[in-house]
Structure formats: structure tokens, C-alpha cells
């Protein structure tokens, strides 16, 4: 908080009027922006919270925009304009998502991004996984089925992927780090040997997991308020989203509840089927293995960035250590203790 009489930060004096002008152009005449606050470090995208005042009414909103230099990094994400369009299309299909209020244009002077509704609820994974939430698990299945059923012709261009190309990508990514991890090699061999056939591509959210969901913790059994963070959306196998949601790292210690630490597989699958989806359990398991390895390679890459000095940030080192956790998770998936007891 600023001292009384202290000048506003430079970014505040620039961002707030620019946001107000963009919102006015979007049809919200008389918009006044207050309380602009940065919510994240912005390693991928910047997230800002603020209040939109119009007369006596206040509306909580979120600004999501690319940080400086994002274009040079070329992360392969969907891009923020595409994200906004995906969210709008998902809303029309009955997926709980925040309302997109305004997509930024070049003349707004704010960079790439969009403004959306700020939803009430909880996103902290450990809090969500603190109790069984069977309704939430079923609602996640319903939301995923609706996402996967969206007509591709109505969506922006996105990257396309299939099982074997993902295995090849992970193998190359892991090899570039120069680390020796026999469990990763075992997983890569298993994934290559058991890779399912290509399928007709569907929209895949790409990061549908506990931590990217806004949840009402006060509703009995939980309630899905919003699906967030669409930046990894792509066209591919819809079972990838179900497998990713079942990753052990997203259970936050609640291992008895494999779906996000809050639900069971059957509730997720029942919700998926009720909304018109068809579950292939063998493919879900394959993508669960690949997703676990993918997170392990991501952790490994962060540790590599820290150890080489490319990104001397302690957070990178801390996450890098978690690569060893994924080795345990992979062994449990490939050779479960229950099968060897």
C-alpha cells in the first residue's frame, strides 16, 4: 500500500486509463478502473485483478495479457486472442467459464490479452483436495465432454498432436537435458510400445487439472465454477485431458482420490458419458502415463535451467527436484504395488 500523498507507480498511471478506454470502447461507457493488482509472477502470462466502477456499481474483473518479450519466447501456446475465443465458444456450449468482456486490440496500447469476469471461488489445489468432492468430479467430466464436442470449424487454428508424436517430442526434450533417468527411459519405451492409434482430433484443453479450476468449496460435494487457463489448448486425443486430470501431482497428497485429489474415476467417467462423451479407459491410462512423464520432463527442464545458470531462480530449483517424484509415480502406474504383492 502506498503512503498517503505518494505518487502512483508508473505502470498504474499507464495501465488504469488504458484499461478504462478499452472497456469504454467495448460498450462500458463511463468505466473507471480501480485497485489494479498484479496476481502472478507472469512467467507465462500476466494476471491482474481490478474493480470496474460504473456509477454506484462495482464489477470485479481480470486482465490477462502477455508479458514483455513473450513473442520472442514462442512457447507454442494458443495465444491470448485464441484463448478468449475458445472461452467464448466453450461458454456457448455450457462449459462454466468466465465471461470475456473485452479482447485487447493493438491501438489499446496494452499488448496482447483480454479482460474477463473475475469468478468467486477457490483455485488453490491443496484446499480443493482437502475433502472428497464427488459432484465436482462428475462436473469435470461433463465440462470435458462439452469441450471435446466443440466443432473444430468454429475454433481458431491450433497446433495438432497425436500419441506417437507426443512420445517423440518428450524423448527429444528429455535427451536435451543430458540427465540419466532410467525410469524415464522405461516410460518412454512403454509409451512407444503401447501407443494407441491416431484418432480424429478434438479440442483438448491441455491443462485441465486441480489448480486450473475455480471451485465453490461451500457447495455440498463441491461445484465447478469455472475452467481457467486455456493457453495449452490444441487439437488431439480427448482422452489426454482425462489422463492429465488423474496425474498424481495434481492430487496434492490425497492419493486415495485419483481425480484431482477430490474425486474417483467413476464419477468423472459418469459425468463424461452423461454429457455425451465416450470414455476409452485404456487410452486414459496411456495418457495418464504420458502426462506423468511430461510433468517429470517439465520439472527436469526447470532444474536444468537453474543448474546451467540460464534461469537462476530458486523456484526453478525447487520444482526441478520434483522430477524424482514423477519417477515414483511412473513406477506405480507401470508396475503397481498391488500387482506385485
C-alpha positions as CSV (number, residue, x, y, z in Angstrom):
1,X,0.0,0.0,0.0
2,X,1.3,3.5,-0.9
3,X,2.0,6.1,1.7
4,X,-0.6,8.9,1.7
5,X,0.4,11.5,-0.8
6,X,2.9,9.2,-2.5
7,X,2.8,9.2,-6.4
8,X,1.2,6.3,-8.1
9,X,3.5,3.7,-9.7
10,X,4.3,4.4,-13.3
11,X,2.5,1.3,-14.5
12,X,-0.6,2.2,-12.6
13,X,-0.8,5.7,-14.2
14,X,-0.5,4.0,-17.6
15,X,-2.5,0.8,-17.3
16,X,-5.6,2.1,-15.5
17,X,-6.6,4.7,-18.0
18,X,-5.7,2.4,-20.9
19,X,-8.0,-0.3,-19.5
20,X,-10.8,2.2,-18.9
21,X,-10.5,3.3,-22.5
22,X,-10.6,-0.3,-23.8
23,X,-13.6,-1.1,-21.7
24,X,-15.4,2.1,-22.8
25,X,-14.8,1.1,-26.4
26,X,-16.3,-2.3,-25.6
27,X,-19.5,-0.7,-24.6
28,X,-18.9,0.1,-20.9
29,X,-19.1,3.9,-21.1
30,X,-18.1,5.7,-18.0
31,X,-15.8,2.9,-16.9
32,X,-13.4,3.7,-14.1
33,X,-10.6,1.3,-13.1
34,X,-9.6,1.0,-9.5
35,X,-7.5,-1.3,-7.3
36,X,-5.3,-2.7,-10.1
37,X,-3.2,-5.5,-8.5
38,X,-0.8,-8.0,-10.1
39,X,-1.7,-11.5,-9.1
40,X,1.1,-13.7,-10.6
41,X,4.7,-13.5,-11.4
42,X,3.9,-13.7,-15.1
43,X,6.4,-16.4,-16.2
44,X,3.8,-17.4,-18.8
45,X,1.1,-14.7,-18.8
46,X,0.4,-11.7,-16.6
47,X,-2.7,-11.7,-14.5
48,X,-4.1,-8.5,-13.0
49,X,-7.2,-8.1,-10.8
50,X,-9.1,-4.8,-10.6
51,X,-12.5,-3.3,-10.0
52,X,-14.6,-1.7,-12.7
53,X,-16.7,1.2,-11.4
54,X,-19.7,2.5,-13.3
55,X,-21.8,4.9,-11.2
56,X,-22.6,3.1,-7.9
57,X,-21.9,-0.4,-9.3
58,X,-18.6,-2.3,-8.9
59,X,-17.6,-5.3,-11.1
60,X,-14.6,-7.5,-10.3
61,X,-12.5,-8.2,-13.5
62,X,-9.3,-9.8,-14.5
63,X,-6.8,-8.7,-17.1
64,X,-4.8,-11.5,-18.7
65,X,-2.0,-10.3,-21.0
66,X,1.3,-11.3,-22.4
67,X,4.4,-10.1,-20.6
68,X,7.2,-8.2,-22.4
69,X,9.2,-10.5,-24.6
70,X,6.6,-13.2,-24.9
71,X,6.7,-13.1,-28.7
72,X,10.4,-13.9,-28.7
73,X,9.9,-17.0,-26.5
74,X,7.4,-18.6,-28.9
75,X,6.1,-21.1,-26.3
76,X,3.7,-22.7,-28.8
77,X,0.7,-21.8,-26.8
78,X,-2.7,-20.9,-28.4
79,X,-2.2,-17.2,-28.0
80,X,-4.4,-14.9,-25.9
81,X,-6.8,-13.9,-28.7
82,X,-7.3,-17.6,-29.4
83,X,-7.8,-18.2,-25.7
84,X,-10.5,-15.6,-25.5
85,X,-12.3,-17.1,-28.5
86,X,-12.1,-20.6,-27.0
87,X,-13.5,-19.4,-23.7
88,X,-16.4,-17.7,-25.6
89,X,-17.1,-20.8,-27.6
90,X,-17.0,-23.0,-24.5
91,X,-19.5,-20.8,-22.7
92,X,-21.9,-21.2,-25.6
93,X,-21.6,-25.0,-25.1
94,X,-22.5,-24.8,-21.4
95,X,-18.9,-25.1,-20.0
96,X,-18.6,-23.0,-16.9
97,X,-16.0,-20.3,-17.8
98,X,-15.5,-16.6,-17.0
99,X,-17.3,-14.2,-19.3
100,X,-14.9,-12.5,-21.8
101,X,-15.6,-8.8,-21.6
102,X,-13.1,-7.3,-24.0
103,X,-10.3,-8.6,-26.3
104,X,-7.4,-6.1,-26.5
105,X,-6.5,-4.5,-29.8
106,X,-3.2,-3.0,-30.9
107,X,-4.5,0.6,-30.5
108,X,-5.3,0.0,-26.9
109,X,-1.6,0.0,-26.1
110,X,-1.8,-2.8,-23.6
111,X,-0.3,-5.6,-25.7
112,X,-1.9,-9.0,-26.4
113,X,-4.6,-10.0,-24.0
114,X,-8.2,-9.9,-22.9
115,X,-10.3,-8.8,-19.9
116,X,-12.7,-11.3,-18.3
117,X,-15.0,-11.7,-15.4
118,X,-13.4,-12.5,-12.0
119,X,-15.2,-15.5,-10.7
120,X,-15.7,-16.2,-7.0
121,X,-14.3,-19.4,-5.5
122,X,-11.1,-21.3,-4.8
123,X,-8.2,-22.3,-7.1
124,X,-5.6,-23.5,-4.6
125,X,-5.2,-27.2,-5.3
126,X,-4.4,-28.3,-1.7
127,X,-7.6,-26.7,-0.4
128,X,-9.7,-28.2,-3.1
129,X,-8.2,-31.7,-2.4
130,X,-8.7,-31.4,1.3
131,X,-12.0,-33.3,1.1
132,X,-13.9,-35.7,-1.2
133,X,-15.9,-33.7,-3.8
134,X,-17.8,-36.2,-5.9
135,X,-20.1,-33.7,-7.5
136,X,-17.1,-31.7,-8.7
137,X,-15.5,-34.8,-10.2
138,X,-18.7,-35.5,-12.2
139,X,-19.0,-31.9,-13.3
140,X,-15.4,-32.0,-14.5
141,X,-16.4,-35.0,-16.7
142,X,-19.4,-33.1,-18.0
143,X,-17.3,-30.0,-18.8
144,X,-14.6,-32.0,-20.6
145,X,-17.2,-33.8,-22.8
146,X,-18.6,-30.5,-23.8
147,X,-15.2,-29.1,-24.6
148,X,-14.3,-32.1,-26.7
149,X,-17.6,-31.9,-28.6
150,X,-17.0,-28.3,-29.8
151,X,-17.0,-28.1,-33.7
152,X,-13.4,-27.5,-34.8
153,X,-14.6,-25.4,-37.7
154,X,-15.8,-22.7,-35.2
155,X,-12.4,-22.6,-33.4
156,X,-9.1,-20.7,-34.1
157,X,-6.1,-22.5,-35.7
158,X,-4.3,-24.6,-33.0
159,X,-1.4,-27.0,-33.0
160,X,-2.2,-30.6,-33.7
161,X,-0.8,-33.7,-32.0
162,X,-1.2,-37.4,-31.8
163,X,0.1,-40.1,-29.4
164,X,3.3,-41.1,-31.2
165,X,4.3,-37.5,-32.0
166,X,4.0,-36.7,-28.3
167,X,6.3,-39.6,-27.3
168,X,8.9,-38.4,-29.8
169,X,8.6,-34.9,-28.5
170,X,9.1,-35.9,-24.9
171,X,12.0,-38.2,-25.8
172,X,13.8,-35.4,-27.6
173,X,13.1,-32.9,-24.8
174,X,14.4,-35.3,-22.1
175,X,17.5,-36.1,-24.2
176,X,18.5,-32.4,-24.5
177,X,18.9,-32.1,-20.7
178,X,21.6,-34.8,-20.7
179,X,20.4,-36.4,-17.5
180,X,20.3,-40.1,-16.8
181,X,16.9,-41.3,-15.5
182,X,16.3,-45.0,-16.2
183,X,12.6,-44.7,-15.1
184,X,12.0,-42.0,-17.8
185,X,13.6,-44.4,-20.4
186,X,11.4,-47.2,-19.2
187,X,8.3,-45.0,-19.5
188,X,9.3,-43.8,-23.0
189,X,9.8,-47.4,-24.1
190,X,6.4,-48.4,-22.6
191,X,4.7,-45.5,-24.2
192,X,6.2,-46.2,-27.6
193,X,5.3,-49.9,-27.4
194,X,1.7,-49.2,-26.3
195,X,0.9,-46.1,-28.2
196,X,-2.7,-46.1,-29.3
197,X,-3.7,-45.4,-32.9
198,X,-4.3,-41.9,-34.0
199,X,-7.9,-40.6,-33.6
200,X,-10.0,-37.9,-35.2
201,X,-8.8,-34.8,-33.4
202,X,-10.9,-32.9,-30.9
203,X,-10.3,-29.7,-28.9
204,X,-8.1,-30.6,-26.0
205,X,-7.9,-28.1,-23.1
206,X,-4.3,-29.2,-22.5
207,X,-4.0,-28.3,-18.8
208,X,-7.4,-29.3,-17.2
209,X,-6.3,-30.1,-13.6
210,X,-6.7,-29.2,-10.0
211,X,-5.2,-25.7,-9.8
212,X,-6.7,-24.5,-13.1
213,X,-10.3,-24.9,-11.8
214,X,-12.3,-22.4,-9.9
215,X,-14.3,-24.3,-7.3
216,X,-17.1,-23.5,-4.8
217,X,-15.9,-25.3,-1.7
218,X,-19.1,-24.5,0.2
219,X,-21.4,-26.4,-2.1
220,X,-22.1,-30.0,-1.0
221,X,-19.8,-32.3,-2.9
222,X,-18.1,-29.3,-4.5
223,X,-19.1,-27.3,-7.5
224,X,-17.2,-26.3,-10.6
225,X,-17.4,-22.5,-11.0
226,X,-15.0,-22.0,-14.0
227,X,-12.4,-23.7,-16.2
228,X,-9.3,-21.5,-16.4
229,X,-6.0,-21.2,-18.3
230,X,-6.6,-22.3,-21.9
231,X,-3.2,-21.4,-23.2
232,X,-2.2,-25.0,-23.9
233,X,-5.3,-25.8,-25.9
234,X,-4.7,-27.9,-29.0
235,X,-6.3,-30.4,-31.3
236,X,-5.7,-34.0,-30.4
237,X,-6.9,-37.0,-28.5
238,X,-9.6,-36.0,-26.0
239,X,-8.6,-38.8,-23.6
240,X,-5.4,-36.8,-22.9
241,X,-7.4,-34.3,-20.8
242,X,-8.9,-37.1,-18.6
243,X,-5.5,-38.7,-18.1
244,X,-3.8,-35.4,-17.2
245,X,-6.5,-34.7,-14.6
246,X,-5.6,-38.0,-13.0
247,X,-1.9,-37.2,-12.6
248,X,-0.6,-37.8,-9.1
249,X,1.0,-34.4,-8.9
250,X,-2.4,-32.8,-9.1
251,X,-3.8,-34.7,-6.1
252,X,-1.8,-32.7,-3.5
253,X,-1.3,-35.7,-1.3
254,X,-4.8,-37.1,-1.5
255,X,-3.7,-40.3,-3.3
256,X,-6.9,-42.2,-2.4
257,X,-8.8,-39.8,-4.7
258,X,-7.2,-40.1,-8.1
259,X,-9.1,-37.4,-9.9
260,X,-7.5,-34.2,-8.8
261,X,-7.3,-35.3,-5.1
262,X,-11.1,-34.7,-4.8
263,X,-12.9,-37.5,-6.8
264,X,-12.9,-41.0,-8.2
265,X,-12.6,-42.1,-11.7
266,X,-16.1,-43.5,-11.9
267,X,-17.6,-40.1,-11.1
268,X,-15.5,-38.4,-13.7
269,X,-16.4,-41.0,-16.3
270,X,-20.1,-41.0,-15.5
271,X,-20.2,-37.2,-15.9
272,X,-18.3,-37.5,-19.2
273,X,-20.8,-40.1,-20.5
274,X,-23.8,-38.1,-19.3
275,X,-22.7,-35.1,-21.4
276,X,-22.4,-37.3,-24.5
277,X,-18.7,-38.3,-24.3
278,X,-17.3,-41.8,-24.7
279,X,-14.5,-43.0,-22.4
280,X,-11.8,-45.3,-23.6
281,X,-10.2,-46.3,-20.3
282,X,-7.1,-47.9,-21.9
283,X,-6.3,-44.6,-23.7
284,X,-7.0,-42.7,-20.5
285,X,-4.4,-44.8,-18.7
286,X,-1.9,-44.4,-21.6
287,X,-2.3,-40.6,-21.4
288,X,-2.0,-40.7,-17.7
289,X,1.4,-42.3,-18.0
290,X,2.4,-39.8,-20.7
291,X,1.1,-36.9,-18.7
292,X,3.1,-38.0,-15.6
293,X,6.3,-38.3,-17.8
294,X,5.5,-34.9,-19.3
295,X,5.4,-33.3,-15.9
296,X,8.6,-35.0,-15.0
297,X,10.4,-33.7,-18.0
298,X,9.0,-30.2,-17.3
299,X,10.4,-30.4,-13.8
300,X,13.7,-31.7,-15.2
301,X,13.8,-28.8,-17.6
302,X,13.4,-26.3,-14.7
303,X,16.1,-27.9,-12.7
304,X,18.4,-27.8,-15.8
305,X,17.6,-24.1,-16.4
306,X,18.7,-23.4,-12.8
307,X,21.8,-25.6,-12.8
308,X,23.1,-24.2,-16.0
309,X,22.5,-20.6,-14.8
310,X,20.0,-19.9,-17.6
311,X,17.4,-19.0,-15.0
312,X,19.0,-18.6,-11.6
313,X,15.7,-18.5,-9.7
314,X,15.2,-20.7,-6.6
315,X,11.7,-21.7,-7.7
316,X,13.2,-23.4,-10.7
317,X,15.5,-25.5,-8.5
318,X,12.7,-26.4,-6.1
319,X,10.4,-27.6,-8.9
320,X,13.3,-29.3,-10.6
321,X,13.7,-31.6,-7.5
322,X,10.2,-32.9,-8.2
323,X,11.3,-34.9,-11.2
324,X,12.2,-37.7,-8.8
325,X,8.6,-37.7,-7.5
326,X,7.4,-38.4,-11.0
327,X,9.7,-41.4,-11.2
328,X,7.9,-43.0,-8.3
329,X,4.5,-42.1,-9.9
330,X,5.6,-43.7,-13.2
331,X,6.6,-46.9,-11.5
332,X,3.3,-47.0,-9.7
333,X,1.5,-46.7,-13.0
334,X,3.6,-49.2,-14.9
335,X,4.2,-51.7,-12.1
336,X,1.6,-51.0,-9.4
337,X,2.4,-52.4,-6.0
338,X,-1.0,-54.1,-5.8
339,X,0.0,-56.2,-8.8
340,X,3.3,-57.4,-7.2
341,X,2.0,-58.0,-3.7
